[in-house]
Amino acid sequence: MDEFFERRSLYKLTNEAVQGLTKKEQKVIRLRFFEGRTLKEIGKELNNTQRENARRVEAMALRKLRCRLIEKLKTKEEREKAVERNRLE
């Protein structure tokens, strides 16, 4: 049961982080990781034949996602620690 709630919590955090990306970055992440497209295919989808541009957008989006998730996880961990400390007092 705990695993279900952990997965649900992680899904929620990830979804919130993705919502903070630009529409273009969201599209690149969706095409790359949920539809399994190549960078070349994504470049064409974005009306840009250059694979390198799609790679740059993907890299920027992943950096943003990592930072946001780390920030949210830190905050969540700090909240959980505070709750645990209050429970023990």
C-alpha positions in Angstrom: 0.0 0.0 0.0 2.9 2.4 0.8 4.4 1.8 -2.6 1.1 2.9 -4.2 1.1 6.2 -2.3 4.8 6.7 -3.1 4.2 6.2 -6.8 1.2 8.5 -6.7 3.1 11.1 -4.9 6.0 10.9 -7.3 3.6 11.0 -10.3 2.1 14.2 -8.8 5.5 15.8 -8.2 6.6 14.9 -11.8 3.4 16.2 -13.3 3.7 19.5 -11.5 7.3 19.9 -12.6 6.4 19.1 -16.2 3.6 21.7 -16.1 6.3 24.3 -15.3 8.0 23.7 -18.6 7.3 25.7 -21.8 4.8 24.1 -24.2 7.6 23.3 -26.6 9.6 21.6 -23.8 6.6 19.7 -22.7 6.0 18.5 -26.2 9.6 17.3 -26.6 9.5 15.4 -23.3 6.2 13.8 -24.3 7.4 12.8 -27.7 10.8 11.5 -26.5 9.9 9.7 -23.3 6.3 8.7 -23.7 6.0 8.2 -27.5 9.6 6.9 -27.9 10.4 9.3 -30.8 14.0 9.9 -31.9 15.5 13.4 -31.8 15.4 13.5 -35.6 11.7 12.8 -35.6 11.1 15.4 -32.9 13.0 18.0 -34.9 10.7 17.3 -37.9 7.6 17.4 -35.6 8.7 20.9 -34.4 9.1 22.0 -38.0 12.8 22.1 -37.5 14.8 19.6 -39.5 17.8 20.0 -37.2 18.1 17.2 -34.7 20.5 19.4 -32.7 17.8 21.9 -31.8 15.5 19.1 -30.5 18.5 17.9 -28.4 19.0 21.3 -26.9 15.3 21.7 -26.0 15.3 18.2 -24.5 18.5 19.0 -22.4 17.1 22.2 -21.1 13.8 20.6 -20.2 15.5 17.8 -18.4 17.7 20.2 -16.4 14.6 22.2 -15.4 12.8 19.0 -14.4 15.7 17.8 -12.3 16.0 21.1 -10.5 12.2 21.3 -9.8 12.0 17.7 -8.6 15.0 18.1 -6.3 13.5 21.3 -4.9 10.1 19.6 -4.4 11.6 16.5 -2.9 13.7 18.4 -0.5 10.7 20.4 0.6 8.7 17.2 1.0 11.5 15.5 2.9 11.8 18.5 5.2 8.0 18.5 5.8 8.1 14.8 6.6 11.0 15.3 9.0 9.1 18.1 10.8 6.0 16.0 11.1 8.0 13.1 12.5 9.8 15.4 15.0 6.4 16.8 16.2 5.0 13.2 16.5 8.0 12.2 18.7 7.7 15.3 21.0 
